[in-house]
């Protein structure tokens, strides 16, 4: 066993609970001044005020620790959970980005041969080791910002060979670097050129040929689908996700991003773990998500910002007692960023979320969007010791020091994986 004791934390700020927080609960942040956290191996064993934690340890005759950290003047928060990313890809789309900034729409770019297909072409040409190296680099970008758990999707192969290769690379990354990865198969990211004008044929190909192999090799936990205009409609999305659930996969959805196809309603009805994007969600669908309670609404403000779209209605979702998470949507087209500070700034200033709601959305509700809120997302006894230290004494500096990374130390599963104490 290894032990870690953190003492004299100026402020421990955390949501609490073992499942997603809805509505007003999202703003209920537990604050402990002069706090301490005792960790054994990868789990939090005791948390509270420093004098009380030290007294408990003395009662148990625990006086020796493998590491002691004095966090005077620093706040700590749970490790951030980026629950929606496409970080594993080859190739970049800088020209396309500037086309869009100049006024071209997402769908116009796709129709002209850009968009997802451009990344598909580059990723199909990338080998295992190249993709692994790129994945390492991008995960390193995330950890310095306090991210300790990441969801990574396939979806840039759209053929059996490349999709399987992406998933195998993600599996390798999951065991070879410190961050935890949740892995999602997103073959239904677009209709590939091989199945142009035959989206139904491509759906059957995924259901009959690809999903069974992924399940047999245990390559992914989730199956996702892009349910939107020009991609897969409601019935097609339902067909794929129901087939995935029958095989034992958990399911997620890209829903209501470009147009409203009632994707969020489908996500609620099928009890998807999360419904993501939701820029065009209707009030009726918000009510449905609130009634069902199981599906987390994952909002991606960096994507809306880069696409120059309206932001998803975070305030309406929260005020209607939905559970909201925030994630980066890190990808080479619509959101080439994994910036936690940018997510916080946009959620606060453009989506009108409180700092408490933002913290919950990036931690406990992000964990719930990956079905791991019973293990992660908060600083509580029995949870995994994923802890982020801030260089300031109050967690609200995450918003106040606008757009800046204020993380100076990251602990993942009880071990320090990043430090910048200069």
N, C-alpha and C positions, 0 to 999 in steps of 0.2 A: 504494500500500500504506500502511496505517496500522499502527503498532506500539504495544503496551502492555507495560510491564514492571512487575510487582508484586514487591516485595522485602520481606525480613525479616518474612515471614508467620510468626506464632508457631507455627502448626500447619496443614499441609495434610492434610486427612482425606478419603480417597476410597476407594471400592471400585475394583477394576481389572478390565479385561477388555472384550471387544467383544460379549458376549452375557450372558444372564441368569446369575446366580449361584444355585446350588442348595444347599440344606441348610447344612452347616457353612461353605461358602464365603461365605455371606452375612455372617458375622461377621469375615471377613478384611479389615480396613480398613488401607490403607496410610497411615502417619503420617510426615510429614516435618516436622522442626523447623527453624526459621529458613529457611523455604522461599522459593522464587521461581518465578514463572510468566512466561514470555515468550510474547506473543501477536502474531501478524501477521494483520491483517484479522480474520477471525472464528475462526481456528484456533490451538490451543495448539501452539507450536513447540518449547518447552523447558520442563521442570519438574524441580525438584530443590532441593538446598540453595542458598541465596543465593550463597555464594562460588563454588560449582561452576558455576552458571548464568552468573554474571558472567564467569567465566574463559572459558567457552565462547563467549560473545558477543565478548569481546576477541580471541580467536583468529580470529574471523570479521570483525574490524574493525567491529563493530556497536557504536556508542557514542551514537548519537542515537535518541531515542524520542519518539513523539508524546505519550505520557503515561506518567508514572512514579507509582506508588502505593506509599507506605511503609505496610505493614500490621502494623507493630510492635504486639504485644499482641492481635492478632486471629487467630482461626482462619478458614480458608476451607473450604468444602465444594462439591460440584457443585451446579448449579442443580437445584431440586426439579422432579420431573415428576409432575403431577397427571393420572394416566392414565385417570380415569373421572369425568366431570362431565356435568351437564345444565344448564350455566350460562345457556343462552340460552332465556329464557322470559319471558312477560308474566304479571302477576297474582301474588298471594300467597295463602297458605292458612293464615293465622294462627289462624282459628277452628278449623279442622280440627286444627291442631297441638295446641291446648289440649283438644280432644275426645280426642285420642289420649293425652295426658298424664293425662286423667281416666279412662282405661281402655278407650276404644273401640279396636278392632283396625284394622289397615291394611285388611283385607278388608271389615270392616263399614262403614268410611268410604267405600270404593269402591262398595259396594252401595247406599249412600244418596245417590249422586250426587256424592260428593267424589272425592278422589284425583286421579289423572292427568287425568280428564275435566274437572275444574274448571280446570286449567291449560290444557288444550286449548282450552276455550271462550275464555279470555282471550288466548291466543296467536294463535288464528285471527283475533281482532279487532285485532291489533297490526300496524301497517305496518312496512315495511323499516327506515325511519329510527328508529322507536321501538325496535325490537329491537336495532338497531346501537348505539344510545345505552346501552341496558341492558347489552349485552355489554361495551362499553368500561368501564362502571363496575365490573363484576364482575371483569374482567381486571385492572383497577387494584388491586382488593382482593387479588388473588393475588400480583402482582409484589412488593408490599411485604413479603410473607412468604417471598420467595425462590423463588417458582415461575417457571420460565423456559420450560417447555413444558406445554401443556394439551391434553387431549382434550376436544372439545365434541361433543355429540350433538344431533341433531334429536329428534323423538319427541313433540313437543307440538302437532302438527298433525293427524296421523293421516288427513290427506287429501293429495292430490297438491299442491294449491296451497300450503298452509302448510308442508308438509315441504320442498318445493323452496325456498320463501322462507327458511326457517330455514337451510338449507344455503348459500344464496347470501349470507346475512348472515355466516355463519361464514367463507366464502371472503373476503368483504370485510374482515372483522376480521383475517384471517390476513396480509393485506398492508398494513393500515393502522395496526397497533399492533405493539410490539416483540416480544411473546411469540410463540413458535411454536405453531401449532395443528394438531392431528391431528383430522380431521373424520370423524364417524361418522353413518351413517343408521340411525335407530332407529324406523322406522315401526312395527315390531312391539313397541311399548312397551305397547300395550293394544289391545283391539278397540273401534273407535269405535262410536258410537251408530248410525251409518248401516249397520253390519254386525252389529247386535246379534243374538246367537244364530246368527251365520254366520261364525265365525272362519276357516273354510276358504275362504269366498268372499273374505274380506279378504286372506288369504295370497296367493290367486291374483291379486288386484288388485295387490298390491305386486310380485309376481314379473313379471306381464305388463305393467303400466302404469308403475310408478314406478321400479323398478330400472334398466330400460333407459335411461330419460331421465337418471337420475343418472349412469350410466356414460358416456353420450354427452356430457354437459356436464362431466364430471370434477369433480363436486361433492363427492364423498366418497371416502375411502380404505377405510373399514371399513363393514361391515354388522353390526348387533347385533340380538339378539332377547331378549325377556323370557320365559325358559322357566321357568314356575312355575305354581302353583295359581291357577286363575281367569284365566290369561292364555293362553300357548301351551304345548302339551304337547311331549313328546320328539319325536314324529314330525313335528309341524308345524314345530318349530324346525329339525329336520334338513332338512326340505324347503326351507325358506327359505334356510338357510345354504349348502346344496349349490347352489341356484340362484345365489346370490350369488357363490360361488367360481367357478362356470362362467363368469360374466361378468368375472372377474378381480379381484373385491373380496377383501380380507382380512376375516376374520370374528372377532367377539368375542361373548361371551354373558353375560347376566344369568342366573345359575344357582344353584339350591338356596338361595334367600333365604328364602322363606316356607314352602315344603315341599320335600321331596326328590323330584324327578322324574328323578333321574340326569342332571341337566344337566351336571354336571362331567365325567361319563363321556363324554357326547356331545362336549363341548368337546375332550377329549383325543383322542377317536377321529377327529374332523374336523380336528384340528390347528388349533384356534382360537388366535389370538394370545394371548388371555387368557380366563379364566373368572372372573367377578366376583361378589362377595358371599360365597357359599359358607358361609353361616351353618349350613345344614342338610346340609352335605356328609357323605357316609358314609366310613368307613375304607376301604372297597373302592375308592371313587372317588379317595381320596387316593393309594392304591397305584397306581391307573391313571395319574394325573397324574405320579407319580414315574417310572413306566415310560416314558411317552411323552416327557417332558422338554421338549417344545416349547411347551407351554401354560403361561403364567404365571398363578398364582393371585393375583388382585387382591382384597385384602380392604379393606372399607370400614367402619372402626370407628365413625365418626361416625353412620352410619346405624343400626347396631345400638344405639348409645347412645341416639339420639333415639327409636327405636322401642321402647326398653326390652326388647330381645331379648338372647339370649346372643350373645357375640362369636364370630366365626369361629375355628376351631381352628388358630391360627397356629403354635402350638408343635408340634402333631402334623404339620402340613404340613411345617414346616422339618425336624423330626426324621426325617421320611420322605423327605428329600432333594428336596423340591419347591422351586420358585422362587416366592417370595412378593413381591408388590408391595403398596404401600399407596396409597390415593387417597381423595379427599374425598366423592365422590358428590354434589357440590354441586347441590342441586335445591330446589324450593319446598315439597316435601311432607315427605319422610322425612329430609332432611339439609340444612337451610338454613344451611350453613356451608361455608367453604373454608379453615378454620383448620388450618394446618400444625401449630401448637403443640398443638392439641387432638388431632389424629391421633397425634402423637408420644406424648403423655401416655397416651392410651388404649391404644396399641400396647404401650407399656412396662409400664404398671401393670395393665392388664386382660388383655392378650393374652400377657404374659410374654415379649416380644421383647427382646433385648439392644439397646443403642444402636447397635452395629455393624450388626445385622440391620435395624433401623429405617432407618438411613442408606442402606443398600443398597436396601431396599424402596422408598424415596422417590426414589431417583436411578437407578442402573443398571437395577434390575429394573422400575422404572416405565417407563424408556425401552424395555426389552425388551417390555413389555406393549403398546407402540406400534410395535414392530419397528424401533427406531432406536438400539439399544444399540451398534451399530458406530460411531455418530456422537456420541452424547450419553450423559450419565449418569455420567461419571467425569472426573477431571482428569488426562488423559493426553495425551501427544504425538499429534497427529492428530485429536483430538476437538474439537468445537465449544467455544469458550471461553464456557461458561455457568458463572459462578462466583458464589458467595454468600459474603459476608463477615459474620462474626459479631462482635458487640461484646465477646466474651469470648475467652480464649486457647485454649480447648479445645472441640472439637465436642460433647463430652458435656454442655455447658451447654444444648444444645437440649432435653435431658431435665431436667437439674437445675434450671434456671430455669422451673419447671413452668408450662405454659400461657401463657408470655409469648413475644412475638415478639422474638428477639434478633438479627434481621437488621439490619445497618446500611448495607449497600451491595449492589447486585445488578449484575452484568455479564452482559449477554446478547449473544452473538455478538461478544464483544470490545469492547462499548460499555457504558458506565455507563447504566443505565436507572432506577436508584433509589438515592438516598442519604439517609441520616438520621444525620448524624454529630454531632448535638447531645448 
